[in-house]
Amino acid sequence: MRLLSPTDVRGLLAAHDLRPSRALGQNFLADPNTARRIVRLAGVAPGDHVLEIGPGIGSLTVALAEAVGPTGEILALELDRHLLPVLAEVVSDQPHVRVVQGDAMSVDYRTLLGAGAAALSWTMVSNLPYNVATPLMARLLDEVPAIGVLSVMVQKEVAERLAAPPGTPACGAISVKVAYHAKAAVVGVVPPTVFVPRPKVDSAVVRFERRSSPPVEVPSADALFTLARAGFGQRRKTLRQSLRPVLGPRAEEVLAAAGIPSLTRAEALTLDQWAALTRAADPPAPSGPAGGAS
Ligand code: SAM
């Protein structure tokens, strides 16, 4: 199978009179070795069902099609309709690649993947536009349990934040969400030289493996994420201050009940501590009258 070189990428863009859109984060992969490396890092195997978000002109799509073979399937979701004729040309000899035009931020994934798609039955592999990477990963982790393994190439700093364990300096609210849903790790760094046009920064691949059950108990995942967003919304402030918008005057008391010093900052809290805070903010109703029936 022929993968796209820099000459191929430039030639296809020129032949279709296309200029890459900055607004859509169009930096096209133009290096067969990197395309195959990303597929290898993702652990894609023959027969897999793979969702690719933002296939562009197909640089990664062809490598994915090669890896899943005729018994697998690639579902490629691209927003930019101008790219579709090029993509169709590049994958024309790949009957197991299905291209759909749509917006990954708003598409109905149940319909896209099939209402009957079993949990963890899909893999997602994508080179994501930097401006949608974080909200898109949040949406996929929260709402699409059919995707079990997700491997995404993003700006290196974004990759480090996505994979940072809560309680470490690089973490943010998204890191709390990621840690709740998945095990994540940065598995490779990719230089700007392998893209057309070249971005200004390094990229990195993050691999997420969805957990079969959350590692902490909380009354509601939404409550946990709301607290984390508030905490990191003002990350330089102490939690006593940053949690006030959601906990009001109870902030200090809730922190004490969770065993967290009130001068702690959000980036110092581990996932277990975020969970303790969530439970303290929303204690379960007592199961019976005080003193209870004996
Ligand atoms: N996968 C290709 C590659 O590796 O060469 C292209 C990667 S490029 C960084 C990002 C791609 O995502 C572009 O093709 C862009 O048009 C597409 N894209 C941007 N926003 C999108 C969205 N909301 N939904 C689906 N695709 C989107």
Residues whose N, C-alpha, C, O or C-beta is under 5 A from the ligand:
A	BS01	SAM	L24 G25 Q26 N27 F28 L29 I53 G54 P55 G56 I57 S59 L60 L77 E78 L79 D80 G102 D103 A104 M105 N127 L128 P129
